[in-house]
Amino acid sequence: MTVEHRFGTVTLTKPPVKVVTLGLQESEGVLLLGLAPTGRTDTDITDWYNAFLTSMQLPGSELPQLVSTGAGVPVDAIAKLQPDLVIAFETPVSQAAYDSLSKVAPVILPPKGLDLADWKATLTFFGQILGRTAIAQQQIAATEAALTNSAADYPELRKTSAMYVAASSIPGSDITVFAPDSAPSRFLASLGMKASPSAGIARSLPAALTKATQPANLLPRSRSNELSPDVLVVVVPGSDYGQYTANKAIQGMADFGTKNILYVTGPDAFSMDRASALALQWASRNIVPEIGRLAYAATK
């Protein structure tokens, strides 16, 4: 299989056995296909990732080794793991780092033409490069079924509109409005929810830099009341979320145009916005009910 990306092409002659993954999406995708990464980044390790890894009952010697990308791509640490393949979708890789890492093992960056916000497409791709296409299709079907079955318990979802944004209580901070083709917006649509008419107000505004390069735009805080879907999912920093759980309010938060708001942070946000099938399976059990209750409230 030959993969083309921004720094050239990579040809795999056989399925890799030892894979290093440099991001949540690739780490969870590889794991869901039944292959524990030989090494992975030490950030964004979720409960559902750990639960799935535990279910594989691997000996300690086969558990993923953690590598830090805080100071850049750790070429030497990765080389010690002697991988057959390195996948780097979510970690920025410079040309120099790519050249050095390519001397260790083939390196796959986001392929040309692959929509990273499409969890089905990315999992299918992982299945192709790992020689596990059948398992990938099985997991796609299982994830779709989990989302469909969970949404069926809340018929109001199909009667309401939704949006996904990121905000904070920092004075003057902009609001990140995720576009309709972003991973979290597609997740909400998969539940049968409609795109809010207010979703288009940020399209002509500056693009936002988001994790995993999700399409999004920056809306000035002064226009926050223009965001008026039936249900609004708001990603906030951990400090703001802690204040919300303690007081059911966040001092200094933007004034949105709806009262039906689900505040999330950290892993809860990852479950919706990182285009991971494993994360979506968790979201079907833990996040969909929360959104469903807000959709019910919006119809009353």
C-alpha positions as CSV (number, residue, x, y, z in Angstrom):
1,M,0.0,0.0,0.0
2,T,1.3,3.5,-0.9
3,V,0.3,6.5,1.1
4,E,0.9,10.1,-0.2
5,H,1.2,13.0,2.3
6,R,2.8,16.4,2.4
7,F,6.4,15.3,2.7
8,G,6.2,12.5,0.0
9,T,5.0,8.9,-0.2
10,V,5.3,5.9,2.0
11,T,5.0,2.3,0.7
12,L,4.1,-0.5,3.1
13,T,4.9,-4.0,1.8
14,K,3.4,-5.8,4.7
15,P,1.1,-5.0,7.7
16,P,3.2,-3.5,10.6
17,V,3.4,-5.2,13.9
18,K,5.0,-2.5,16.1
19,V,3.3,0.8,15.6
20,V,4.0,4.1,17.4
21,T,1.1,6.5,17.4
22,L,1.5,10.3,18.0
23,G,-2.0,11.4,18.9
24,L,-5.3,10.4,20.4
25,Q,-7.1,9.7,17.1
26,E,-4.4,7.3,15.8
27,S,-3.8,5.7,19.2
28,E,-7.4,4.9,19.7
29,G,-8.0,3.8,16.1
30,V,-5.1,1.4,16.1
31,L,-6.1,0.0,19.5
32,L,-9.8,-0.5,18.5
33,L,-8.5,-2.7,15.6
34,G,-6.9,-5.0,18.2
35,L,-3.3,-3.8,18.0
36,A,-1.9,-2.1,21.1
37,P,0.5,0.6,20.0
38,T,4.1,-0.2,20.8
39,G,4.4,3.4,21.9
40,R,2.1,6.4,22.1
41,T,2.0,10.0,23.3
42,D,1.7,10.6,27.0
43,T,-1.2,13.1,26.7
44,D,-5.0,12.7,26.1
45,I,-5.1,9.2,27.5
46,T,-8.8,8.5,28.1
47,D,-10.7,6.2,30.4
48,W,-12.2,4.3,27.5
49,Y,-8.7,3.8,25.9
50,N,-7.5,2.4,29.2
51,A,-10.6,0.2,29.6
52,F,-10.2,-1.3,26.1
53,L,-6.5,-1.8,26.6
54,T,-7.2,-3.6,29.9
55,S,-9.7,-5.9,28.2
56,M,-7.0,-7.1,25.9
57,Q,-5.2,-8.7,28.9
58,L,-1.7,-8.0,27.5
59,P,1.4,-8.9,29.5
60,G,3.3,-5.9,30.9
61,S,6.0,-6.2,28.3
62,E,3.4,-5.6,25.5
63,L,1.8,-2.5,27.0
64,P,2.3,0.8,25.1
65,Q,5.3,2.8,26.1
66,L,4.6,6.5,26.6
67,V,6.6,9.2,24.8
68,S,6.4,12.9,25.3
69,T,6.0,15.3,22.4
70,G,6.1,18.4,24.6
71,A,9.4,19.5,23.3
72,G,8.9,18.2,19.8
73,V,8.9,14.8,18.1
74,P,11.1,12.5,20.4
75,V,13.0,10.8,17.6
76,D,15.5,9.1,20.0
77,A,12.8,7.8,22.3
78,I,10.8,6.4,19.4
79,A,13.9,4.8,17.9
80,K,14.5,2.8,21.1
81,L,11.1,1.2,20.6
82,Q,12.2,-0.2,17.2
83,P,8.8,0.4,15.4
84,D,7.7,-0.9,12.0
85,L,5.6,2.2,11.5
86,V,5.0,5.7,13.0
87,I,1.6,7.4,12.6
88,A,1.5,11.1,13.3
89,F,-1.9,12.7,12.6
90,E,-2.3,15.0,15.6
91,T,1.3,15.9,16.5
92,P,2.9,18.5,14.3
93,V,5.9,17.1,12.4
94,S,8.5,19.4,10.7
95,Q,10.4,18.4,7.6
96,A,13.5,17.9,9.7
97,A,11.8,15.7,12.3
98,Y,10.2,13.7,9.5
99,D,13.5,13.1,7.8
100,S,15.1,12.0,11.1
101,L,12.1,9.8,12.0
102,S,12.0,8.2,8.6
103,K,15.5,6.8,9.2
104,V,13.9,4.8,12.1
105,A,10.7,3.6,10.4
106,P,8.2,4.6,7.7
107,V,6.2,7.6,8.9
108,I,2.6,8.3,7.9
109,L,1.3,11.8,8.2
110,P,-2.3,12.8,7.3
111,P,-2.7,11.4,3.8
112,K,-3.8,13.6,1.0
113,G,-7.5,13.4,0.5
114,L,-8.3,11.9,3.9
115,D,-10.9,13.8,5.9
116,L,-9.6,13.7,9.5
117,A,-13.0,14.8,10.8
118,D,-14.6,11.7,9.4
119,W,-14.2,8.9,11.9
120,K,-15.4,6.3,9.5
121,A,-12.8,7.3,6.8
122,T,-9.9,7.4,9.3
123,L,-10.8,4.0,10.9
124,T,-11.1,2.5,7.4
125,F,-7.6,4.0,6.6
126,F,-6.1,2.5,9.7
127,G,-7.6,-0.9,8.8
128,Q,-6.0,-0.7,5.4
129,I,-2.5,0.1,6.5
130,L,-2.7,-2.5,9.3
131,G,-4.2,-5.2,7.2
132,R,-7.3,-5.3,9.4
133,T,-10.0,-4.0,7.0
134,A,-12.6,-6.5,8.1
135,I,-12.2,-5.5,11.8
136,A,-12.4,-1.9,10.8
137,Q,-15.8,-2.4,9.1
138,Q,-17.0,-4.4,12.1
139,Q,-16.1,-1.6,14.5
140,I,-17.7,1.0,12.2
141,A,-20.9,-1.0,12.2
142,A,-20.7,-1.4,16.0
143,T,-20.2,2.4,16.5
144,E,-23.0,3.3,14.2
145,A,-25.3,0.9,16.0
146,A,-24.3,2.3,19.4
147,L,-25.1,5.9,18.4
148,T,-28.4,4.9,16.7
149,N,-29.6,2.8,19.6
150,S,-28.7,5.5,22.1
151,A,-30.3,8.3,20.1
152,A,-33.5,6.2,19.7
153,D,-34.1,6.6,23.5
154,Y,-34.5,10.4,23.0
155,P,-36.9,11.1,20.1
156,E,-36.7,14.9,20.9
157,L,-33.2,14.8,19.4
158,R,-34.7,14.8,15.9
159,K,-36.9,17.7,16.7
160,T,-34.1,20.1,17.9
161,S,-31.1,21.9,16.6
162,A,-27.6,21.9,18.1
163,M,-24.2,23.6,18.0
164,Y,-20.8,22.8,19.4
165,V,-18.5,25.7,20.6
166,A,-15.5,26.3,22.8
167,A,-15.4,29.3,25.2
168,S,-13.9,30.4,28.5
169,S,-14.5,33.0,31.2
170,I,-11.3,34.9,30.3
171,P,-12.4,38.5,29.6
172,G,-12.4,39.4,25.9
173,S,-11.8,35.8,24.8
174,D,-13.3,34.8,21.5
175,I,-15.7,31.9,21.0
176,T,-14.6,29.0,18.8
177,V,-17.6,27.9,16.6
178,F,-17.1,24.5,15.1
179,A,-18.2,24.3,11.5
180,P,-20.9,21.9,10.2
181,D,-18.3,19.6,8.7
182,S,-16.2,19.4,11.9
183,A,-16.2,16.1,13.9
184,P,-18.4,17.3,16.8
185,S,-21.0,18.8,14.5
186,R,-21.1,15.6,12.5
187,F,-21.5,13.7,15.8
188,L,-24.6,15.9,16.7
189,A,-26.0,15.3,13.2
190,S,-25.6,11.6,13.6
191,L,-28.0,11.8,16.5
192,G,-30.6,13.3,14.1
193,M,-30.2,16.8,15.4
194,K,-30.5,19.7,12.9
195,A,-27.8,22.3,12.3
196,S,-28.8,25.6,14.0
197,P,-29.5,28.6,11.7
198,S,-27.0,30.5,13.8
199,A,-24.3,28.0,12.8
200,G,-23.5,30.1,9.7
201,I,-22.8,33.4,11.4
202,A,-19.1,32.7,11.9
203,R,-18.2,31.4,8.5
204,S,-16.8,34.7,7.2
205,L,-14.8,35.2,10.4
206,P,-11.1,34.2,11.1
207,A,-10.4,30.5,11.2
208,A,-9.6,29.1,14.7
209,L,-6.7,26.8,15.5
210,T,-8.2,23.6,17.0
211,K,-6.9,20.2,18.1
212,A,-6.7,17.9,15.2
213,T,-7.3,20.9,12.9
214,Q,-11.1,20.8,13.1
215,P,-12.7,23.4,10.9
216,A,-13.9,26.2,13.1
217,N,-14.1,30.0,13.2
218,L,-13.7,32.7,15.9
219,L,-16.7,34.7,16.9
220,P,-16.2,37.8,19.0
221,R,-17.5,37.4,22.6
222,S,-19.8,40.4,22.1
223,R,-21.9,38.4,19.7
224,S,-22.3,35.3,21.8
225,N,-26.1,35.9,22.2
226,E,-26.4,35.3,18.5
227,L,-25.7,31.6,19.2
228,S,-29.2,30.3,19.8
229,P,-29.6,26.6,19.0
230,D,-32.1,24.5,20.9
231,V,-29.1,22.7,22.5
232,L,-25.6,24.2,22.8
233,V,-22.6,22.1,23.8
234,V,-19.8,24.3,25.2
235,V,-16.2,23.1,25.8
236,V,-14.6,25.0,28.6
237,P,-11.2,24.9,30.5
238,G,-11.0,22.7,33.5
239,S,-11.0,25.6,35.9
240,D,-14.3,26.9,34.4
241,Y,-15.8,23.4,34.6
242,G,-14.8,23.0,38.2
243,Q,-16.7,26.3,38.9
244,Y,-19.7,25.0,37.1
245,T,-19.9,21.7,38.9
246,A,-19.6,23.5,42.2
247,N,-22.0,26.4,41.5
248,K,-24.0,25.4,38.4
249,A,-22.7,28.7,36.9
250,I,-19.5,30.1,35.5
251,Q,-18.7,33.7,36.5
252,G,-17.7,35.7,33.5
253,M,-18.9,33.2,30.9
254,A,-20.4,34.5,27.7
255,D,-24.1,35.2,27.5
256,F,-25.4,32.7,25.0
257,G,-28.8,32.8,23.2
258,T,-30.1,29.6,24.8
259,K,-30.5,28.2,28.3
260,N,-30.1,24.5,27.3
261,I,-26.3,24.3,27.6
262,L,-24.1,21.3,28.2
263,Y,-20.7,22.3,29.6
264,V,-18.0,19.8,29.0
265,T,-14.2,19.6,29.4
266,G,-11.3,17.3,28.8
267,P,-12.3,13.7,27.9
268,D,-16.0,14.5,27.6
269,A,-15.0,16.9,24.8
270,F,-12.6,14.5,23.3
271,S,-15.4,11.9,23.0
272,M,-17.1,14.2,20.5
273,D,-14.5,16.3,18.7
274,R,-11.6,13.9,17.9
275,A,-13.2,11.7,15.3
276,S,-12.4,8.5,17.2
277,A,-14.8,5.5,16.9
278,L,-13.7,4.2,20.3
279,A,-14.5,7.6,21.8
280,L,-17.9,7.8,20.1
281,Q,-18.8,4.4,21.5
282,W,-18.2,5.9,25.0
283,A,-20.1,9.0,24.1
284,S,-23.1,7.0,23.0
285,R,-23.4,5.7,26.6
286,N,-22.4,8.8,28.5
287,I,-22.9,12.0,26.5
288,V,-25.9,11.2,24.3
289,P,-28.2,10.9,27.4
290,E,-27.1,14.3,28.6
291,I,-27.8,15.9,25.2
292,G,-31.1,14.0,25.0
293,R,-32.3,15.4,28.3
294,L,-31.5,19.0,27.1
295,A,-33.3,18.3,23.8
296,Y,-36.4,17.2,25.8
297,A,-36.3,20.4,27.9
298,A,-36.0,22.4,24.7
299,T,-39.3,21.0,23.4
300,K,-41.3,21.8,26.5
